[in-house]
């Protein structure tokens, strides 16, 4: 079996989805660490309140940025693969049924 062509839009959507999930995880981790840092600086209650808002904003922001970047990177990678597979013959894979 040989992969000779990849759909640009489908690859872009897959990359976008992966990057969005990774961005959301990164935003969550950064928000949680910021929450604890703020708790020590301005007090536990205020720090947790501001930290929760910051965490939500970071999750959404990182996921949206990850989606946009993933769409662009996925489209570029699929386009590059399609053009290079004409020169080099694609990728051979073995599938066990």
C-alpha positions as a Markdown table, in Angstrom:
| # | Residue | x | y | z |
|---|---|---|---|---|
| 1 | Unk | 0.0 | 0.0 | 0.0 |
| 2 | Unk | 1.2 | 3.5 | -0.8 |
| 3 | Unk | 0.1 | 6.9 | 0.3 |
| 4 | Unk | 0.5 | 9.1 | -2.7 |
| 5 | Unk | -1.8 | 12.1 | -1.9 |
| 6 | Unk | -3.1 | 13.7 | 1.2 |
| 7 | Unk | -6.2 | 15.9 | 1.2 |
| 8 | Unk | -5.1 | 19.4 | 2.2 |
| 9 | Unk | -8.3 | 20.4 | 3.9 |
| 10 | Unk | -8.5 | 17.1 | 5.9 |
| 11 | Unk | -4.9 | 17.3 | 7.0 |
| 12 | Unk | -5.3 | 20.9 | 8.0 |
| 13 | Unk | -8.3 | 20.0 | 10.1 |
| 14 | Unk | -6.5 | 17.1 | 11.8 |
| 15 | Unk | -3.5 | 19.3 | 12.6 |
| 16 | Unk | -5.8 | 22.1 | 13.7 |
| 17 | Unk | -7.6 | 19.8 | 16.1 |
| 18 | Unk | -4.4 | 18.4 | 17.5 |
| 19 | Unk | -2.8 | 21.8 | 18.0 |
| 20 | Unk | -6.1 | 23.1 | 19.6 |
| 21 | Unk | -6.1 | 20.3 | 22.2 |
| 22 | Unk | -2.4 | 20.7 | 22.9 |
| 23 | Unk | -3.0 | 24.5 | 23.3 |
| 24 | Unk | -5.9 | 24.0 | 25.6 |
| 25 | Unk | -3.8 | 21.6 | 27.8 |
| 26 | Unk | -0.9 | 24.1 | 27.8 |
| 27 | Unk | -3.3 | 27.0 | 28.7 |
| 28 | Unk | -4.7 | 24.9 | 31.5 |
| 29 | Unk | -1.3 | 24.1 | 33.0 |
| 30 | Unk | -0.1 | 27.7 | 32.7 |
| 31 | Unk | -3.3 | 29.0 | 34.2 |
| 32 | Unk | -3.1 | 26.7 | 37.2 |
| 33 | Unk | 0.5 | 27.6 | 37.9 |
| 34 | Unk | -0.4 | 31.3 | 37.6 |
| 35 | Unk | -3.3 | 30.8 | 40.0 |
| 36 | Unk | -1.0 | 29.4 | 42.7 |
| 37 | Unk | 1.5 | 32.2 | 42.1 |
| 38 | Unk | -1.2 | 34.9 | 42.4 |
| 39 | Unk | -2.6 | 33.2 | 45.6 |
| 40 | Unk | 0.8 | 33.8 | 47.3 |
| 41 | Unk | 1.1 | 37.4 | 46.0 |
| 42 | Unk | -2.4 | 38.9 | 46.6 |
| 43 | Unk | -4.1 | 36.4 | 48.9 |
| 44 | Unk | -5.8 | 33.0 | 48.5 |
| 45 | Unk | -9.3 | 34.1 | 47.7 |
| 46 | Unk | -8.4 | 36.9 | 45.3 |
| 47 | Unk | -5.7 | 34.8 | 43.7 |
| 48 | Unk | -8.0 | 31.9 | 43.1 |
| 49 | Unk | -10.7 | 34.1 | 41.7 |
| 50 | Unk | -8.3 | 35.9 | 39.3 |
| 51 | Unk | -6.5 | 32.6 | 38.6 |
| 52 | Unk | -9.7 | 30.9 | 37.5 |
| 53 | Unk | -10.5 | 33.7 | 35.1 |
| 54 | Unk | -6.9 | 33.6 | 33.8 |
| 55 | Unk | -7.0 | 29.9 | 33.4 |
| 56 | Unk | -10.3 | 30.0 | 31.3 |
| 57 | Unk | -8.9 | 32.8 | 29.2 |
| 58 | Unk | -5.6 | 31.0 | 28.6 |
| 59 | Unk | -7.4 | 27.7 | 27.7 |
| 60 | Unk | -9.6 | 29.5 | 25.1 |
| 61 | Unk | -6.8 | 31.7 | 23.7 |
| 62 | Unk | -4.3 | 28.9 | 23.4 |
| 63 | Unk | -6.8 | 26.6 | 21.8 |
| 64 | Unk | -7.9 | 29.2 | 19.2 |
| 65 | Unk | -4.2 | 30.0 | 18.4 |
| 66 | Unk | -3.4 | 26.3 | 18.2 |
| 67 | Unk | -6.3 | 25.8 | 15.8 |
| 68 | Unk | -5.2 | 28.6 | 13.5 |
| 69 | Unk | -1.6 | 27.6 | 13.5 |
| 70 | Unk | -2.6 | 23.9 | 13.1 |
| 71 | Unk | -4.7 | 24.7 | 10.1 |
| 72 | Unk | -1.9 | 26.6 | 8.5 |
| 73 | Unk | 0.8 | 24.0 | 9.3 |
| 74 | Unk | -1.5 | 21.1 | 8.2 |
| 75 | Unk | -2.2 | 22.7 | 4.9 |
| 76 | Unk | 1.4 | 23.5 | 4.2 |
| 77 | Unk | 2.5 | 20.0 | 5.2 |
| 78 | Unk | -0.1 | 18.3 | 3.1 |
| 79 | Unk | 0.7 | 20.5 | 0.1 |
| 80 | Unk | 4.4 | 19.8 | 0.5 |
| 81 | Unk | 3.8 | 16.1 | 0.8 |
| 82 | Unk | 1.6 | 16.0 | -2.3 |
| 83 | Unk | 4.3 | 17.8 | -4.4 |
| 84 | Unk | 7.2 | 15.8 | -3.0 |
| 85 | Unk | 5.4 | 12.5 | -3.4 |
| 86 | Unk | 5.4 | 13.1 | -7.2 |
| 87 | Unk | 9.2 | 13.2 | -7.1 |
| 88 | Unk | 9.8 | 10.4 | -4.6 |
| 89 | Unk | 6.8 | 8.1 | -5.0 |
| 90 | Unk | 4.9 | 8.5 | -1.8 |
| 91 | Unk | 5.1 | 6.6 | 1.5 |
| 92 | Unk | 4.8 | 2.8 | 1.5 |
| 93 | Unk | 2.9 | 1.3 | 4.5 |
| 94 | Unk | 2.1 | -2.2 | 5.5 |
| 95 | Unk | -1.4 | -2.9 | 6.8 |
| 96 | Unk | -2.4 | -6.0 | 8.6 |
| 97 | Unk | -6.0 | -7.0 | 8.3 |
